[in-house]
Amino acid sequence: MRAAESSGPAAASAAGGSDAAERPLPAILLVLLAMFLFTTTDGAAKYLAADMPPQQIIWVRYGVIVLILLPIIWRRRGEGLLRTGMPLQHVLRGLLLMVSGTIFIIALESLPLETATAIGFVSPFYVTALSIPLLGEKVGARRWAAVGVGFLGVLVILRPGGEAFQWAMLLPLTSSFCWALGLIITRRMRGSERALTILVYSSLVGWIASAPLALPVWRAPSGLEWSLLLLVGTFNALAQYLVIRAFMMASASLLAPFSYSTILWAVLIAAAVFGTLPDRPTVAGALVLVAAGLYVWHRERVRTAPATVPNAALSEAAEGEVKGA
């Protein structure tokens, strides 16, 4: 789920660099586990969305994360954890990620998990395109070509005008756009804000902003639904922690490609829980998206720029924090 981002298919640009005490294998395993947990929360959200408003799912998810963070905030109250010079950016980022997560869950009501996840891989291409007007970055012809190929992969999955096309397929595109804007804001924050500060404000803003949307449509969850709601929030928080730990152990340039394991987890979870498998165009489009995304990551790595990966807003900030930002 778009992280808590959020998440997001968040999710989601991590600073490059190396650590003198790198532990690549444990770091890779942590990223794979984190991506599995993120995808598990998406699967649980899809199951819940069949009978529960997406706004309620998002609000409870943020609420669980806030409850997990409260002891940390209290224990570190003397460190100025809530002190920030960028309050508006925190609010805007939190709102964008909350909207991204809500839209993605709405999409899961109608789309197979693996299809929504595959479409969500468009985020890195949005980030590349938006980095020009919003960050003043320069994008060369090869990266532009990769972006074009990536959007071609999206068209292969969507098949507009065909029988398989659903209007709900446009929702992950919108969700990914909001997620990409959130990543752009995170890039602007890097070097100024600590990872935990970003997480705290993102969670608080998401929880407060989603309350007016959730409370009017609230319905009492069953025991099973409460269990799944708590799982969604807890797994999401745990996954973000694992991402931070992984990026403390190894460089982003090593770990970035393993974020694409979300599509494998999505296929396995969808098959096991919902009995669905991706059709050939979805597989082909997803492969094109992953290949193009990896090429964009490679070009950014060559340029020593941040590598764009799903669910990496926190890992980007974490990398900066580890380096003393």
C-alpha positions, 0 to 999 in steps of 0.5 A: 500500500502506498506508504504511510507514507505511503504509502503506495504502490508508494510507496516508494527515491532513495539517496545513493551512497555507501556505508563503511560497514555495509551488510548487503545480504541482510539489507536485501533480505530486509527490503524483500521482507518489507515489500512483502509486508507492503503488498500483504497490507494491500491484499488485506485492504482489498479484502476489507474494501469489499464491505468497508469504505476505503476512507475508514481503512485508511483512517484506522491504518494511520491511527495504528501507525500514530499509536505505534509512534507515540511512545517513540515521540514521548521517549525522544521528546527532548530531541526536538523531533517535532521541530521543523522549518518546513511545516507546509511541505509536511502538510502537503506531503501528508495530504498527497500520500493520504489521497494516494493511499485512499485512491489506491484502495478504491482501485482495489475494490474493482481491480485484481491486486496484481493489476493495480500493483503493476500499474502503480509502477508508473511512479518512477516515470512521473518522478522523472518528468516532474523533477524537471519543473519542480526540482530543476533537474536535467533529464537526458534523451535516454531517460526520456526514452525510458519514460516513454517506454514505461508509459507504453508498458502502462498502455499495454496493461490498460488496453484502452478501447479494448474489452479488458479496459476498466475505468478503475484502471485510471485510479492507480495512475492517479494514485501514483501521480500523487505518490510521485508528488509526495516523493518530489517533496521528500527530495526537497526535504532531504538534508533538512528534515530527519526521517522520523520527523517526516514519518511522524508528520506524514502519519499525523497529517494523514490521520487527521485529514482522513478523519472527516472522510472516514467518520461519516461513513464509519461502520462497526467492523467485525472481529475479523475486520478489526484484526485485518485493520490492525494488521494493515497498520502494524505491517505498514509501520513495520515495513517502513522500519525495515526499509529504514534499517535496510538502507542503513546497512547498504547503499540505495544503488544496491537495494533499489531494484529489489523494490520491484519484488512487489509485483512477484508478491502481488501475483502470489498473494492474489493467486493464493487469496483471491484466485486471480492470475495476471493475463498475458498483456498485464505480464508483458506490460509489467515486464516493460515497466520494470525494465524501463524503471530499472533503466531509469534507476541505472541512469540516475545511478550513473549520474550519482542522483537519487534512485527512484524506487517504490515506497522509498520516501522514507528510505530516502530520508533515512539515508540522509539521516544516517549521513548526519542530515 
